Amino acid sequence: MKQKYLFTFFLFCFLMIALPANAQESARVPTRTEVPIEGLSIYPNPVTGGKVYISSNKNQDKVIEIYNVLGKPVHKTRLRGREMDVSGLTPGIYILKIQEGRAKATRKLVVK
């Protein structure tokens, strides 16, 4: 009977040592990295006139998603030029998620 307890104890100790090592190896899986938008410029920030200008080096079409600070989506649009109307937003702090082709960026936007 003692041998079974001893065997079980050693098995338990071995598993406790071996499992965290395996968990660390699975955590080394390469993660996806975002491709940044080169030359991204958002101005004026804070926005006071209801218009914000978003430009980049490529100036391609952009998909813009605007979220409030609680993470609730409040606006989504496709921007073909540089000028975006934000006059419908109440004053506050927002999060912009911008996608231009495969490149993505996240920025803070303040509306006064």
Biopython code that builds the backbone (N, CA, C, O; Angstrom):
import numpy as np
from Bio.PDB.StructureBuilder import StructureBuilder

atoms = [
    (1, "MET", "N", (0.822, -1.188, 0.000)),
    (1, "MET", "CA", (0.000, 0.000, 0.000)),
    (1, "MET", "C", (0.866, 1.252, 0.000)),
    (1, "MET", "O", (0.547, 2.235, -0.668)),
    (2, "LYS", "N", (1.987, 1.213, 0.767)),
    (2, "LYS", "CA", (2.888, 2.351, 0.819)),
    (2, "LYS", "C", (3.482, 2.643, -0.546)),
    (2, "LYS", "O", (3.693, 3.803, -0.901)),
    (3, "GLN", "N", (3.751, 1.598, -1.309)),
    (3, "GLN", "CA", (4.352, 1.768, -2.617)),
    (3, "GLN", "C", (3.407, 2.531, -3.549)),
    (3, "GLN", "O", (3.857, 3.356, -4.345)),
    (4, "LYS", "N", (2.110, 2.263, -3.458)),
    (4, "LYS", "CA", (1.143, 2.953, -4.319)),
    (4, "LYS", "C", (1.102, 4.441, -3.979)),
    (4, "LYS", "O", (1.043, 5.283, -4.875)),
    (5, "TYR", "N", (1.134, 4.764, -2.690)),
    (5, "TYR", "CA", (1.133, 6.173, -2.296)),
    (5, "TYR", "C", (2.414, 6.870, -2.734)),
    (5, "TYR", "O", (2.389, 8.014, -3.188)),
    (6, "LEU", "N", (3.530, 6.168, -2.593)),
    (6, "LEU", "CA", (4.804, 6.725, -2.987)),
    (6, "LEU", "C", (4.854, 6.953, -4.496)),
    (6, "LEU", "O", (5.311, 7.995, -4.965)),
    (7, "PHE", "N", (4.375, 5.956, -5.251)),
    (7, "PHE", "CA", (4.326, 6.078, -6.700)),
    (7, "PHE", "C", (3.422, 7.243, -7.110)),
    (7, "PHE", "O", (3.782, 8.031, -7.984)),
    (8, "THR", "N", (2.266, 7.350, -6.489)),
    (8, "THR", "CA", (1.326, 8.433, -6.784)),
    (8, "THR", "C", (1.939, 9.792, -6.448)),
    (8, "THR", "O", (1.765, 10.757, -7.193)),
    (9, "PHE", "N", (2.647, 9.862, -5.342)),
    (9, "PHE", "CA", (3.296, 11.104, -4.949)),
    (9, "PHE", "C", (4.343, 11.526, -5.980)),
    (9, "PHE", "O", (4.384, 12.690, -6.379)),
    (10, "PHE", "N", (5.181, 10.598, -6.411)),
    (10, "PHE", "CA", (6.202, 10.922, -7.408)),
    (10, "PHE", "C", (5.572, 11.285, -8.757)),
    (10, "PHE", "O", (6.052, 12.193, -9.435)),
    (11, "LEU", "N", (4.528, 10.603, -9.142)),
    (11, "LEU", "CA", (3.831, 10.926, -10.378)),
    (11, "LEU", "C", (3.245, 12.337, -10.309)),
    (11, "LEU", "O", (3.355, 13.106, -11.264)),
    (12, "PHE", "N", (2.632, 12.667, -9.192)),
    (12, "PHE", "CA", (2.064, 14.001, -8.995)),
    (12, "PHE", "C", (3.144, 15.073, -9.081)),
    (12, "PHE", "O", (2.952, 16.095, -9.741)),
    (13, "CYS", "N", (4.281, 14.848, -8.419)),
    (13, "CYS", "CA", (5.382, 15.823, -8.449)),
    (13, "CYS", "C", (5.918, 15.995, -9.860)),
    (13, "CYS", "O", (6.193, 17.117, -10.286)),
    (14, "PHE", "N", (6.069, 14.893, -10.589)),
    (14, "PHE", "CA", (6.558, 14.954, -11.957)),
    (14, "PHE", "C", (5.609, 15.762, -12.838)),
    (14, "PHE", "O", (6.054, 16.595, -13.627)),
    (15, "LEU", "N", (4.316, 15.522, -12.709)),
    (15, "LEU", "CA", (3.330, 16.253, -13.513)),
    (15, "LEU", "C", (3.313, 17.736, -13.166)),
    (15, "LEU", "O", (3.149, 18.578, -14.049)),
    (16, "MET", "N", (3.478, 18.055, -11.909)),
    (16, "MET", "CA", (3.479, 19.466, -11.502)),
    (16, "MET", "C", (4.686, 20.202, -12.080)),
    (16, "MET", "O", (4.603, 21.388, -12.398)),
    (17, "ILE", "N", (5.795, 19.501, -12.212)),
    (17, "ILE", "CA", (6.995, 20.123, -12.768)),
    (17, "ILE", "C", (6.904, 20.164, -14.291)),
    (17, "ILE", "O", (7.295, 21.160, -14.898)),
    (18, "ALA", "N", (6.402, 19.117, -14.914)),
    (18, "ALA", "CA", (6.386, 19.007, -16.369)),
    (18, "ALA", "C", (5.298, 19.868, -17.011)),
    (18, "ALA", "O", (5.531, 20.422, -18.086)),
    (19, "LEU", "N", (4.136, 20.000, -16.405)),
    (19, "LEU", "CA", (3.039, 20.727, -17.027)),
    (19, "LEU", "C", (3.313, 22.214, -17.204)),
    (19, "LEU", "O", (3.025, 22.736, -18.281)),
    (20, "PRO", "N", (3.842, 22.922, -16.235)),
    (20, "PRO", "CA", (4.106, 24.335, -16.481)),
    (20, "PRO", "C", (5.084, 24.555, -17.631)),
    (20, "PRO", "O", (4.958, 25.546, -18.350)),
    (21, "ALA", "N", (6.048, 23.670, -17.825)),
    (21, "ALA", "CA", (6.989, 23.805, -18.937)),
    (21, "ALA", "C", (6.239, 23.679, -20.261)),
    (21, "ALA", "O", (6.507, 24.430, -21.199)),
    (22, "ASN", "N", (5.310, 22.741, -20.341)),
    (22, "ASN", "CA", (4.522, 22.587, -21.562)),
    (22, "ASN", "C", (3.635, 23.797, -21.792)),
    (22, "ASN", "O", (3.458, 24.225, -22.933)),
    (23, "ALA", "N", (3.079, 24.352, -20.734)),
    (23, "ALA", "CA", (2.225, 25.528, -20.860)),
    (23, "ALA", "C", (3.041, 26.712, -21.369)),
    (23, "ALA", "O", (2.534, 27.519, -22.148)),
    (24, "GLN", "N", (4.289, 26.826, -20.943)),
    (24, "GLN", "CA", (5.136, 27.925, -21.413)),
    (24, "GLN", "C", (5.477, 27.747, -22.880)),
    (24, "GLN", "O", (5.543, 28.730, -23.617)),
    (25, "GLU", "N", (5.696, 26.520, -23.320)),
    (25, "GLU", "CA", (5.998, 26.281, -24.719)),
    (25, "GLU", "C", (4.824, 26.663, -25.600)),
    (25, "GLU", "O", (5.019, 27.233, -26.673)),
    (26, "SER", "N", (3.596, 26.359, -25.162)),
    (26, "SER", "CA", (2.440, 26.715, -25.973)),
    (26, "SER", "C", (2.223, 28.225, -25.983)),
    (26, "SER", "O", (1.588, 28.744, -26.900)),
    (27, "ALA", "N", (2.733, 28.934, -24.989)),
    (27, "ALA", "CA", (2.604, 30.387, -24.965)),
    (27, "ALA", "C", (3.575, 31.045, -25.929)),
    (27, "ALA", "O", (3.455, 32.240, -26.200)),
    (28, "ARG", "N", (4.531, 30.297, -26.449)),
    (28, "ARG", "CA", (5.512, 30.853, -27.380)),
    (28, "ARG", "C", (5.036, 30.836, -28.822)),
    (28, "ARG", "O", (5.825, 31.101, -29.729)),
    (29, "VAL", "N", (3.781, 30.536, -29.054)),
    (29, "VAL", "CA", (3.243, 30.537, -30.404)),
    (29, "VAL", "C", (3.314, 31.969, -30.924)),
    (29, "VAL", "O", (2.874, 32.892, -30.238)),
    (30, "PRO", "N", (3.854, 32.170, -32.109)),
    (30, "PRO", "CA", (3.989, 33.533, -32.609)),
    (30, "PRO", "C", (2.629, 34.214, -32.753)),
    (30, "PRO", "O", (1.667, 33.615, -33.234)),
    (31, "THR", "N", (2.568, 35.453, -32.334)),
    (31, "THR", "CA", (1.328, 36.201, -32.415)),
    (31, "THR", "C", (1.332, 37.040, -33.684)),
    (31, "THR", "O", (2.388, 37.369, -34.225)),
    (32, "ARG", "N", (0.155, 37.375, -34.141)),
    (32, "ARG", "CA", (0.032, 38.232, -35.315)),
    (32, "ARG", "C", (0.430, 39.647, -34.924)),
    (32, "ARG", "O", (0.023, 40.159, -33.881)),
    (33, "THR", "N", (1.209, 40.247, -35.755)),
    (33, "THR", "CA", (1.575, 41.636, -35.505)),
    (33, "THR", "C", (0.850, 42.505, -36.504)),
    (33, "THR", "O", (0.748, 42.166, -37.683)),
    (34, "GLU", "N", (0.348, 43.622, -36.028)),
    (34, "GLU", "CA", (-0.333, 44.543, -36.917)),
    (34, "GLU", "C", (0.679, 45.281, -37.773)),
    (34, "GLU", "O", (1.767, 45.632, -37.316)),
    (35, "VAL", "N", (0.309, 45.507, -39.004)),
    (35, "VAL", "CA", (1.123, 46.324, -39.887)),
    (35, "VAL", "C", (0.698, 47.761, -39.629)),
    (35, "VAL", "O", (-0.474, 48.090, -39.813)),
    (36, "PRO", "N", (1.623, 48.633, -39.203)),
    (36, "PRO", "CA", (1.232, 50.007, -38.893)),
    (36, "PRO", "C", (0.948, 50.818, -40.155)),
    (36, "PRO", "O", (1.470, 50.510, -41.226)),
    (37, "ILE", "N", (0.133, 51.837, -40.029)),
    (37, "ILE", "CA", (-0.152, 52.754, -41.131)),
    (37, "ILE", "C", (0.969, 53.788, -41.153)),
    (37, "ILE", "O", (1.145, 54.547, -40.200)),
    (38, "GLU", "N", (1.712, 53.807, -42.235)),
    (38, "GLU", "CA", (2.863, 54.707, -42.326)),
    (38, "GLU", "C", (2.406, 56.152, -42.519)),
    (38, "GLU", "O", (1.563, 56.446, -43.366)),
    (39, "GLY", "N", (2.977, 57.038, -41.718)),
    (39, "GLY", "CA", (2.708, 58.467, -41.837)),
    (39, "GLY", "C", (1.312, 58.876, -41.413)),
    (39, "GLY", "O", (0.808, 59.897, -41.880)),
    (40, "LEU", "N", (0.676, 58.113, -40.546)),
    (40, "LEU", "CA", (-0.686, 58.423, -40.114)),
    (40, "LEU", "C", (-0.709, 59.739, -39.344)),
    (40, "LEU", "O", (0.082, 59.954, -38.425)),
    (41, "SER", "N", (-1.627, 60.608, -39.735)),
    (41, "SER", "CA", (-1.773, 61.909, -39.079)),
    (41, "SER", "C", (-3.257, 62.177, -38.864)),
    (41, "SER", "O", (-4.058, 62.063, -39.791)),
    (42, "ILE", "N", (-3.616, 62.534, -37.632)),
    (42, "ILE", "CA", (-5.002, 62.856, -37.281)),
    (42, "ILE", "C", (-4.990, 64.240, -36.653)),
    (42, "ILE", "O", (-4.353, 64.449, -35.620)),
    (43, "TYR", "N", (-5.685, 65.180, -37.265)),
    (43, "TYR", "CA", (-5.683, 66.557, -36.766)),
    (43, "TYR", "C", (-6.991, 67.243, -37.117)),
    (43, "TYR", "O", (-7.627, 66.815, -38.080)),
    (44, "PRO", "N", (-7.433, 68.245, -36.432)),
    (44, "PRO", "CA", (-6.962, 68.667, -35.115)),
    (44, "PRO", "C", (-7.460, 67.691, -34.056)),
    (44, "PRO", "O", (-8.530, 67.096, -34.187)),
    (45, "ASN", "N", (-6.692, 67.549, -33.049)),
    (45, "ASN", "CA", (-7.075, 66.682, -31.935)),
    (45, "ASN", "C", (-6.649, 67.378, -30.655)),
    (45, "ASN", "O", (-5.457, 67.379, -30.350)),
    (46, "PRO", "N", (-7.539, 67.960, -29.904)),
    (46, "PRO", "CA", (-8.985, 67.789, -29.841)),
    (46, "PRO", "C", (-9.719, 68.501, -30.984)),
    (46, "PRO", "O", (-9.292, 69.549, -31.468)),
    (47, "VAL", "N", (-10.827, 67.897, -31.391)),
    (47, "VAL", "CA", (-11.666, 68.410, -32.476)),
    (47, "VAL", "C", (-12.614, 69.451, -31.908)),
    (47, "VAL", "O", (-13.321, 69.193, -30.934)),
    (48, "THR", "N", (-12.627, 70.635, -32.524)),
    (48, "THR", "CA", (-13.536, 71.682, -32.059)),
    (48, "THR", "C", (-14.531, 72.110, -33.127)),
    (48, "THR", "O", (-15.599, 72.615, -32.780)),
    (49, "GLY", "N", (-14.234, 71.932, -34.399)),
    (49, "GLY", "CA", (-15.108, 72.403, -35.461)),
    (49, "GLY", "C", (-15.989, 71.345, -36.089)),
    (49, "GLY", "O", (-16.702, 71.643, -37.047)),
    (50, "GLY", "N", (-15.971, 70.137, -35.595)),
    (50, "GLY", "CA", (-16.811, 69.084, -36.151)),
    (50, "GLY", "C", (-16.168, 68.330, -37.298)),
    (50, "GLY", "O", (-16.756, 67.376, -37.807)),
    (51, "LYS", "N", (-14.980, 68.730, -37.717)),
    (51, "LYS", "CA", (-14.266, 68.044, -38.796)),
    (51, "LYS", "C", (-12.909, 67.587, -38.292)),
    (51, "LYS", "O", (-12.224, 68.315, -37.574)),
    (52, "VAL", "N", (-12.524, 66.367, -38.677)),
    (52, "VAL", "CA", (-11.203, 65.850, -38.360)),
    (52, "VAL", "C", (-10.598, 65.363, -39.673)),
    (52, "VAL", "O", (-11.297, 64.818, -40.527)),
    (53, "TYR", "N", (-9.299, 65.565, -39.821)),
    (53, "TYR", "CA", (-8.594, 65.188, -41.038)),
    (53, "TYR", "C", (-7.662, 64.025, -40.725)),
    (53, "TYR", "O", (-6.852, 64.084, -39.800)),
    (54, "ILE", "N", (-7.799, 62.969, -41.516)),
    (54, "ILE", "CA", (-6.997, 61.763, -41.326)),
    (54, "ILE", "C", (-6.247, 61.505, -42.628)),
    (54, "ILE", "O", (-6.853, 61.301, -43.680)),
    (55, "SER", "N", (-4.920, 61.517, -42.540)),
    (55, "SER", "CA", (-4.118, 61.284, -43.737)),
    (55, "SER", "C", (-2.989, 60.312, -43.430)),
    (55, "SER", "O", (-2.638, 60.085, -42.273)),
    (56, "SER", "N", (-2.433, 59.747, -44.489)),
    (56, "SER", "CA", (-1.301, 58.828, -44.374)),
    (56, "SER", "C", (-0.447, 58.964, -45.617)),
    (56, "SER", "O", (-0.788, 59.704, -46.540)),
    (57, "ASN", "N", (0.658, 58.251, -45.637)),
    (57, "ASN", "CA", (1.545, 58.318, -46.798)),
    (57, "ASN", "C", (0.874, 57.795, -48.065)),
    (57, "ASN", "O", (1.054, 58.374, -49.137)),
    (58, "LYS", "N", (0.105, 56.711, -47.963)),
    (58, "LYS", "CA", (-0.531, 56.104, -49.135)),
    (58, "LYS", "C", (-1.836, 56.785, -49.527)),
    (58, "LYS", "O", (-2.208, 56.776, -50.701)),
    (59, "ASN", "N", (-2.540, 57.379, -48.557)),
    (59, "ASN", "CA", (-3.834, 58.030, -48.771)),
    (59, "ASN", "C", (-4.821, 57.140, -49.525)),
    (59, "ASN", "O", (-5.499, 57.596, -50.445)),
    (60, "GLN", "N", (-4.898, 55.868, -49.129)),
    (60, "GLN", "CA", (-5.895, 54.951, -49.682)),
    (60, "GLN", "C", (-7.199, 55.100, -48.908)),
    (60, "GLN", "O", (-7.260, 55.806, -47.901)),
    (61, "ASP", "N", (-8.251, 54.418, -49.396)),
    (61, "ASP", "CA", (-9.511, 54.384, -48.658)),
    (61, "ASP", "C", (-9.267, 53.778, -47.290)),
    (61, "ASP", "O", (-8.485, 52.839, -47.140)),
    (62, "LYS", "N", (-9.955, 54.333, -46.285)),
    (62, "LYS", "CA", (-9.795, 53.855, -44.916)),
    (62, "LYS", "C", (-11.155, 53.472, -44.346)),
    (62, "LYS", "O", (-12.166, 54.119, -44.620)),
    (63, "VAL", "N", (-11.160, 52.416, -43.553)),
    (63, "VAL", "CA", (-12.355, 52.044, -42.790)),
    (63, "VAL", "C", (-12.131, 52.573, -41.383)),
    (63, "VAL", "O", (-11.164, 52.202, -40.717)),
    (64, "ILE", "N", (-13.035, 53.448, -40.931)),
    (64, "ILE", "CA", (-12.912, 54.097, -39.626)),
    (64, "ILE", "C", (-14.033, 53.594, -38.727)),
    (64, "ILE", "O", (-15.209, 53.655, -39.086)),
    (65, "GLU", "N", (-13.655, 53.099, -37.561)),
    (65, "GLU", "CA", (-14.624, 52.714, -36.537)),
    (65, "GLU", "C", (-14.353, 53.578, -35.314)),
    (65, "GLU", "O", (-13.209, 53.720, -34.883)),
    (66, "ILE", "N", (-15.420, 54.156, -34.758)),
    (66, "ILE", "CA", (-15.287, 55.009, -33.582)),
    (66, "ILE", "C", (-16.026, 54.350, -32.426)),
    (66, "ILE", "O", (-17.189, 53.967, -32.548)),
    (67, "TYR", "N", (-15.317, 54.225, -31.287)),
    (67, "TYR", "CA", (-15.877, 53.605, -30.084)),
    (67, "TYR", "C", (-15.824, 54.610, -28.943)),
    (67, "TYR", "O", (-14.913, 55.436, -28.875)),
    (68, "ASN", "N", (-16.818, 54.536, -28.035)),
    (68, "ASN", "CA", (-16.733, 55.355, -26.836)),
    (68, "ASN", "C", (-15.778, 54.687, -25.850)),
    (68, "ASN", "O", (-15.259, 53.606, -26.131)),
    (69, "VAL", "N", (-15.541, 55.312, -24.707)),
    (69, "VAL", "CA", (-14.562, 54.774, -23.758)),
    (69, "VAL", "C", (-15.019, 53.464, -23.109)),
    (69, "VAL", "O", (-14.211, 52.765, -22.499)),
    (70, "LEU", "N", (-16.286, 53.132, -23.232)),
    (70, "LEU", "CA", (-16.784, 51.867, -22.706)),
    (70, "LEU", "C", (-16.658, 50.745, -23.730)),
    (70, "LEU", "O", (-16.987, 49.597, -23.431)),
    (71, "GLY", "N", (-16.187, 51.062, -24.931)),
    (71, "GLY", "CA", (-16.008, 50.060, -25.969)),
    (71, "GLY", "C", (-17.217, 49.859, -26.858)),
    (71, "GLY", "O", (-17.227, 48.954, -27.692)),
    (72, "LYS", "N", (-18.235, 50.688, -26.693)),
    (72, "LYS", "CA", (-19.439, 50.572, -27.514)),
    (72, "LYS", "C", (-19.218, 51.296, -28.839)),
    (72, "LYS", "O", (-18.806, 52.456, -28.841)),
    (73, "PRO", "N", (-19.487, 50.628, -29.977)),
    (73, "PRO", "CA", (-19.312, 51.309, -31.263)),
    (73, "PRO", "C", (-20.350, 52.419, -31.430)),
    (73, "PRO", "O", (-21.537, 52.211, -31.179)),
    (74, "VAL", "N", (-19.893, 53.596, -31.856)),
    (74, "VAL", "CA", (-20.805, 54.721, -32.040)),
    (74, "VAL", "C", (-20.873, 55.184, -33.491)),
    (74, "VAL", "O", (-21.824, 55.863, -33.875)),
    (75, "HIS", "N", (-19.863, 54.820, -34.314)),
    (75, "HIS", "CA", (-19.877, 55.256, -35.707)),
    (75, "HIS", "C", (-18.915, 54.394, -36.514)),
    (75, "HIS", "O", (-17.843, 54.025, -36.035)),
    (76, "LYS", "N", (-19.310, 54.078, -37.743)),
    (76, "LYS", "CA", (-18.430, 53.349, -38.655)),
    (76, "LYS", "C", (-18.620, 53.932, -40.040)),
    (76, "LYS", "O", (-19.749, 54.148, -40.481)),
    (77, "THR", "N", (-17.514, 54.188, -40.727)),
    (77, "THR", "CA", (-17.595, 54.776, -42.052)),
    (77, "THR", "C", (-16.398, 54.378, -42.892)),
    (77, "THR", "O", (-15.383, 53.915, -42.373)),
    (78, "ARG", "N", (-16.529, 54.564, -44.195)),
    (78, "ARG", "CA", (-15.410, 54.392, -45.122)),
    (78, "ARG", "C", (-15.011, 55.792, -45.566)),
    (78, "ARG", "O", (-15.828, 56.547, -46.095)),
    (79, "LEU", "N", (-13.762, 56.122, -45.348)),
    (79, "LEU", "CA", (-13.244, 57.457, -45.656)),
    (79, "LEU", "C", (-12.484, 57.390, -46.970)),
    (79, "LEU", "O", (-11.475, 56.693, -47.080)),
    (80, "ARG", "N", (-12.977, 58.122, -47.970)),
    (80, "ARG", "CA", (-12.332, 58.115, -49.277)),
    (80, "ARG", "C", (-11.368, 59.282, -49.451)),
    (80, "ARG", "O", (-10.425, 59.189, -50.236)),
    (81, "GLY", "N", (-11.587, 60.356, -48.744)),
    (81, "GLY", "CA", (-10.684, 61.509, -48.795)),
    (81, "GLY", "C", (-9.917, 61.609, -47.497)),
    (81, "GLY", "O", (-9.456, 60.606, -46.952)),
    (82, "ARG", "N", (-9.786, 62.826, -47.011)),
    (82, "ARG", "CA", (-9.091, 63.044, -45.741)),
    (82, "ARG", "C", (-10.014, 63.578, -44.661)),
    (82, "ARG", "O", (-9.704, 63.458, -43.476)),
    (83, "GLU", "N", (-11.124, 64.156, -45.034)),
    (83, "GLU", "CA", (-11.988, 64.866, -44.095)),
    (83, "GLU", "C", (-13.113, 63.963, -43.595)),
    (83, "GLU", "O", (-13.801, 63.311, -44.380)),
    (84, "MET", "N", (-13.286, 63.939, -42.267)),
    (84, "MET", "CA", (-14.363, 63.155, -41.668)),
    (84, "MET", "C", (-15.184, 64.056, -40.747)),
    (84, "MET", "O", (-14.635, 64.794, -39.928)),
    (85, "ASP", "N", (-16.507, 63.983, -40.896)),
    (85, "ASP", "CA", (-17.415, 64.789, -40.086)),
    (85, "ASP", "C", (-17.713, 64.055, -38.784)),
    (85, "ASP", "O", (-18.217, 62.931, -38.795)),
    (86, "VAL", "N", (-17.397, 64.698, -37.663)),
    (86, "VAL", "CA", (-17.682, 64.121, -36.343)),
    (86, "VAL", "C", (-18.608, 65.027, -35.539)),
    (86, "VAL", "O", (-18.654, 64.955, -34.311)),
    (87, "SER", "N", (-19.351, 65.889, -36.255)),
    (87, "SER", "CA", (-20.234, 66.826, -35.565)),
    (87, "SER", "C", (-21.383, 66.114, -34.850)),
    (87, "SER", "O", (-21.987, 66.687, -33.943)),
    (88, "GLY", "N", (-21.693, 64.886, -35.238)),
    (88, "GLY", "CA", (-22.759, 64.127, -34.590)),
    (88, "GLY", "C", (-22.344, 63.493, -33.270)),
    (88, "GLY", "O", (-23.183, 62.955, -32.548)),
    (89, "LEU", "N", (-21.056, 63.552, -32.950)),
    (89, "LEU", "CA", (-20.575, 62.971, -31.699)),
    (89, "LEU", "C", (-20.689, 63.982, -30.565)),
    (89, "LEU", "O", (-20.409, 65.167, -30.741)),
    (90, "THR", "N", (-21.103, 63.496, -29.405)),
    (90, "THR", "CA", (-21.150, 64.360, -28.238)),
    (90, "THR", "C", (-19.724, 64.575, -27.728)),
    (90, "THR", "O", (-18.862, 63.720, -27.926)),
    (91, "PRO", "N", (-19.472, 65.703, -27.078)),
    (91, "PRO", "CA", (-18.114, 65.948, -26.560)),
    (91, "PRO", "C", (-17.673, 64.824, -25.628)),
    (91, "PRO", "O", (-18.441, 64.357, -24.786)),
    (92, "GLY", "N", (-16.435, 64.404, -25.793)),
    (92, "GLY", "CA", (-15.899, 63.322, -24.975)),
    (92, "GLY", "C", (-14.660, 62.721, -25.603)),
    (92, "GLY", "O", (-14.093, 63.269, -26.548)),
    (93, "ILE", "N", (-14.250, 61.592, -25.065)),
    (93, "ILE", "CA", (-13.064, 60.883, -25.532)),
    (93, "ILE", "C", (-13.520, 59.630, -26.268)),
    (93, "ILE", "O", (-14.382, 58.894, -25.786)),
    (94, "TYR", "N", (-12.939, 59.396, -27.430)),
    (94, "TYR", "CA", (-13.299, 58.266, -28.274)),
    (94, "TYR", "C", (-12.041, 57.514, -28.710)),
    (94, "TYR", "O", (-10.930, 58.038, -28.639)),
    (95, "ILE", "N", (-12.237, 56.296, -29.154)),
    (95, "ILE", "CA", (-11.163, 55.468, -29.692)),
    (95, "ILE", "C", (-11.436, 55.284, -31.182)),
    (95, "ILE", "O", (-12.517, 54.843, -31.573)),
    (96, "LEU", "N", (-10.446, 55.625, -32.011)),
    (96, "LEU", "CA", (-10.542, 55.425, -33.457)),
    (96, "LEU", "C", (-9.799, 54.150, -33.830)),
    (96, "LEU", "O", (-8.650, 53.960, -33.430)),
    (97, "LYS", "N", (-10.438, 53.290, -34.582)),
    (97, "LYS", "CA", (-9.761, 52.136, -35.170)),
    (97, "LYS", "C", (-9.764, 52.380, -36.665)),
    (97, "LYS", "O", (-10.817, 52.490, -37.293)),
    (98, "ILE", "N", (-8.574, 52.464, -37.220)),
    (98, "ILE", "CA", (-8.407, 52.822, -38.618)),
    (98, "ILE", "C", (-7.773, 51.651, -39.345)),
    (98, "ILE", "O", (-6.795, 51.069, -38.875)),
    (99, "GLN", "N", (-8.343, 51.308, -40.507)),
    (99, "GLN", "CA", (-7.767, 50.256, -41.333)),
    (99, "GLN", "C", (-7.593, 50.805, -42.737)),
    (99, "GLN", "O", (-8.536, 51.313, -43.343)),
    (100, "GLU", "N", (-6.367, 50.694, -43.245)),
    (100, "GLU", "CA", (-6.042, 51.130, -44.599)),
    (100, "GLU", "C", (-5.379, 49.948, -45.304)),
    (100, "GLU", "O", (-4.195, 49.684, -45.097)),
    (101, "GLY", "N", (-6.136, 49.246, -46.127)),
    (101, "GLY", "CA", (-5.621, 48.008, -46.720)),
    (101, "GLY", "C", (-5.442, 46.974, -45.626)),
    (101, "GLY", "O", (-6.388, 46.673, -44.897)),
    (102, "ARG", "N", (-4.235, 46.423, -45.502)),
    (102, "ARG", "CA", (-3.936, 45.470, -44.431)),
    (102, "ARG", "C", (-3.405, 46.154, -43.181)),
    (102, "ARG", "O", (-3.329, 45.534, -42.120)),
    (103, "ALA", "N", (-3.039, 47.414, -43.295)),
    (103, "ALA", "CA", (-2.470, 48.156, -42.170)),
    (103, "ALA", "C", (-3.579, 48.628, -41.238)),
    (103, "ALA", "O", (-4.669, 48.993, -41.679)),
    (104, "LYS", "N", (-3.277, 48.614, -39.924)),
    (104, "LYS", "CA", (-4.263, 49.019, -38.913)),
    (104, "LYS", "C", (-3.608, 49.923, -37.889)),
    (104, "LYS", "O", (-2.401, 49.849, -37.657)),
    (105, "ALA", "N", (-4.422, 50.785, -37.276)),
    (105, "ALA", "CA", (-3.940, 51.650, -36.202)),
    (105, "ALA", "C", (-5.103, 51.957, -35.269)),
    (105, "ALA", "O", (-6.264, 51.949, -35.677)),
    (106, "THR", "N", (-4.774, 52.223, -34.021)),
    (106, "THR", "CA", (-5.761, 52.624, -33.014)),
    (106, "THR", "C", (-5.267, 53.919, -32.384)),
    (106, "THR", "O", (-4.117, 54.012, -31.953)),
    (107, "ARG", "N", (-6.141, 54.914, -32.334)),
    (107, "ARG", "CA", (-5.766, 56.219, -31.773)),
    (107, "ARG", "C", (-6.898, 56.760, -30.909)),
    (107, "ARG", "O", (-8.053, 56.350, -31.023)),
    (108, "LYS", "N", (-6.519, 57.699, -30.037)),
    (108, "LYS", "CA", (-7.498, 58.374, -29.177)),
    (108, "LYS", "C", (-7.941, 59.657, -29.890)),
    (108, "LYS", "O", (-7.130, 60.334, -30.523)),
    (109, "LEU", "N", (-9.220, 59.981, -29.784)),
    (109, "LEU", "CA", (-9.769, 61.207, -30.375)),
    (109, "LEU", "C", (-10.561, 61.933, -29.296)),
    (109, "LEU", "O", (-11.401, 61.334, -28.625)),
    (110, "VAL", "N", (-10.296, 63.201, -29.135)),
    (110, "VAL", "CA", (-11.015, 64.041, -28.161)),
    (110, "VAL", "C", (-11.905, 64.999, -28.939)),
    (110, "VAL", "O", (-11.431, 65.730, -29.808)),
    (111, "VAL", "N", (-13.199, 64.993, -28.622)),
    (111, "VAL", "CA", (-14.164, 65.896, -29.254)),
    (111, "VAL", "C", (-14.614, 66.889, -28.207)),
    (111, "VAL", "O", (-15.091, 66.506, -27.139)),
    (112, "LYS", "N", (-14.459, 68.185, -28.520)),
    (112, "LYS", "CA", (-14.899, 69.240, -27.580)),
    (112, "LYS", "C", (-16.164, 69.892, -28.050)),
    (112, "LYS", "O", (-16.676, 70.795, -27.389)),
]
sb = StructureBuilder()
sb.init_structure("model")
sb.init_model(0)
sb.init_chain("A")
sb.init_seg("    ")
for serial, (resi, resn, name, xyz) in enumerate(atoms, 1):
    if name == "N":
        sb.init_residue(resn, " ", resi, " ")
    sb.init_atom(name, np.array(xyz, "f"), 0.0, 1.0, " ", f" {name:<3s}", serial, name[0])
structure = sb.get_structure()
